[in-house]
Amino acid sequence: MRCEICRKNMTETFLKKLNGTYVKDEKGKLHAVCFECQKKFNSREELLKNIR
């Protein structure tokens, strides 16, 4: 799976969980975000603004 901000491949743990997180927008759609982008953009609003 790829990060929707930087488009890098995100790694998975051995249990197939992402090393990152999902951010839900106002329509309810989930967007995958990597750990590095979480550091750059601290708030949920900043993450969603950079996804679009």
Sequence and secondary structure as in RCSB ss.txt:
>XXXX:A:sequence
MRCEICRKNMTETFLKKLNGTYVKDEKGKLHAVCFECQKKFNSREELLKNIR
>XXXX:A:secstr
 B TTT  B  B TTS BSEEEEE TTS EEEEEHHHHHH  SHHHHHHHH 
